[in-house]
Amino acid sequence: MGTRQRTILIADPNPHVRRFLQREMMSAGYDVAVACRLSELLGPGLDGNAIGLIIVDPDFPDISEHDLINRLSHRIPGVPIIVHTHDSSPERGLETGAALSTVEKRGNSIERIKQLADEWLNEPLESNRGKGFVK
């Protein structure tokens, strides 16, 4: 029985938020990859097999939030996505079929992100089959 890949991909256009998330997730014991630009997030250089979780702020220029989440869920299928945003709309991206959770950016959002990462990445793969991720 295996466990999920423990590398988290963090994609946020704000360098301060990106560095904060990177530091916090690394201190929690995760390997972290970062994407600063949309081309890094959706481009051919991304090794989807190495990613266990994506944390993304969908506020990238030149793409709608819906299209970004849809492309991510098709680019790296089966990898859960945490949408880290100022808008906490719960219906976000559900039609894509992506394993998805929304965490609103506010003072304690990092605690919720760590909790979701721990729940998702530390469980055996077999126990996640057919299990929803929307919380």
N, C-alpha and C positions, 0 to 999 in steps of 0.2 A: 504494500500500500504506500504510494508516494504522496508527497506534499507539493503544493504549488510552488512555482518559481518565486523567489523572494525579492526579485528586483522590481522596484517601483519606478515607473516613468512619470516624471513631473513635467507638465507643460503649462507654463503661465507666462504671458507676455510681460509681466511686471518682474524685473530682476530682484527686487527686494523680497517679494512673496516667494519667488522661486528659490532663492537662497535660504529663506527661513524654512520652507517646507523640506528642502534638501537636508539642512542641518538637523531638523527635528526627526525626520524619518531615519536618517543615518544613526542618530543617537538612540533610536528605538531598535537598532539592530538590522535594519534593512539596507540592501544595496540600492543605490539610486542612480538613475540616468535622468538627464534633463534635456528638454527641448525648448529652445528660446524662440524659435520661429516655426511657422506653419510648415515650411518645407522640411524641417527636421522631424516634425511630428508625423507627417504623412508621406514623407519621401522614401525612396528605395533603401536608404542606408539603415533604416530601423530594423533591428532583428526582433521580430515579434515573438519568436520562440524563447527569448530570454526575459520577457516581460510577464510579471504575474499580476500587476495592477497598474492602472493609469489614474493619475490625479490631474485633472485638466480644468483650467479656467477657459471657458469657451469664447472669451472676448478677444479673439484674434481678428485682425482686419481681413476683409475680403472673403469672409465665409460666414454663413449663418451658423448659429449654435446647432440647429437641427442637422444641417449638412455635415458639420464637424463631427458630431457624435455618430451620425450614420456612417461616415467614411471611416472613423476609428473602429467602429464595431465590425465593419467589413474587412478593414485592413489587418486587424488583430482579433479574429473571432474568438469568443470564449473568454476573453480577458475582461474582468470587471472594470468599470469606469466610475470614479468618483468625480462628479462635477462640482468644482469648488468655485462658487460664484456669489455675487451680491444679491442675485435674484433666487429665491427659494421655491420657485414653481415646481410642485411635485409631479406634474405630468410630463416633464421634460424628457424627450427622447424615448419614451416607452414604446412607441411604435417600431423602433428599430430592432427590438428583441435583445438589445444589449443588457447585460447585467449592469445595473445602474443605481447609483445613489447620489442624492444631491446634499451637499453640505454648504450652508450659507456662510460666507466670509464674515466672521465677527470674532470677538476676543477669544472665545474658547473653541473655535472650529478645529484647531489642531488635535484636541482631545478626541473629538468625534472621528476625525480622519484616522487617528491611531487605532481607535477601537474597531473601526470597520476593516482596516488593514489587518489587524490581529485576528479578527473573526474569519476573514476570507483567506488569508495567506497561511495561517497556521493550522487549518483543518486539513485532514487527508482529502485527496481528490475525490475518492469514492463517496465521501459523505456530502459532497457538494453537487452531485449529479441530480439534476432536476430541481435544485433548490434555487429559489429566487434570491436576488441580492437587493432588491429595492427595499429600502428602509426609510 
